[in-house]
């Protein structure tokens, strides 16, 4: 493909990183980071300094060993699980609070309330206005923010260790006493609406949003975490307060504290700060697993002014707790993890159909999805889709070569220590493992499990989960041009970017 520069291609891959890092699991985030690192920065060059696209990067050296600091665990009387670890490499203290209530727990018709609630956590407390809170955080040189994924919401903060008491007081005030003032709510609501409208001009964002809606239908995973223009416009400050009251509760919550101070001292201070947080809700109902799509289901999203077609192909796959979680990450890296991967080799290097292609497993509390993404000129959309489906079929039937497996293992183990090199990153991973009921030993065990993945494991996982005959396929582009081409792959449903915001409006899901 010759119509866009390398910079544009890297931008799209970086967009995939942001999506995966925020919405998906560790393996998917590592995969996306590896995709950008390999596809945009680590190109192989020939003897004259020119980029050599025909030769993938060499297999790297084994990853350096890294150690996870000792972690103490204590369940407070109010039900809050407290994890504490010492970290003396830098003089900072990190707080990371995770509560079991993300976008999947948005009430029907109020989609977007979890993310709006998380975003408003820093915008003032019962004791401090938004301006006063921001001024105090800035004075300490700290950082504090809220966020919401699909399964969980988080509040995290970082301060210098010398400011432990002041930083903890601010963090506890934000976590336990948010004000959700009407003026701050209206401002955040307006920003969210502006972002939703702006995203309709981004074909890649449209593809992700429509794929999610099309694959999951009315399942709680089927709406964008930011909600839709209609649902966000209908929210009130009372809705945010209700979501906070229902889900920001010590029972089931995890608070990780890592920093440059004795662990016993950290634990004692945090327990005092959070002792008054009282349970006030019943346990949230369990999510029902989404149903896999049967047959080939194509959705064409009309973006009449698009110069490129954006493709997404996928199906429901594994949960975060699946025994094959790590091996699935290896499998998807072979398929779409940067230069040397199947998708890049076939779509970019050999055919010049795209500058970027990727794959990943979005593993969640209940099964998430496996998906493949790429983009190409409108004129070559049919060729790119057909070739991508061929690659998936070949991979599902034949698995990987020994060289592909070794390269994937090198890539993932080499990137992994960088995912845990800061106290904040480590705190987030510890909270995730605790919330999913997984042992903390999984952190140190990850590189060994990557290297223990065999060709047989990859063949089995690819055969089971690659979206071939059973798949949801979403293509974004000018419908008048693309519909005749896509019709050769099966019946095509048409929709608009706006319609993708209506849960179940167009759904590939067939519940069994």
CORJO-V953839 format. One line per field, one symbol per residue. burial: # if it has 9 or more other ideal C-beta (glycine too) atoms within 8 Angstrom, else .. A space follows every 10 residues. Layout:
burial=???
//
This chain:
burial=#......### .######.## #.###.#### ########## ..##...... .##...#... ..#....##. ##.#.#.### #######... .######### ######...# ########## #####..#.# .###.##..# .#.####### ########## #.##.##### #####..### #..##.###. .##.##..## ..######## #######.## #########. ##..#.#.## #.######## ########## #.#..##.## #.###.#... #..#.....# #.#..##### ###..#.### ########## .#.####### ########## #########. #.######## ########## ########.# #########. ###.##..## ...####### #######.## ..######## ######.#.# .##..##.## ..#.#.###. ###.####.# #########. ###.###.#. .####.#.## #########. ..
//
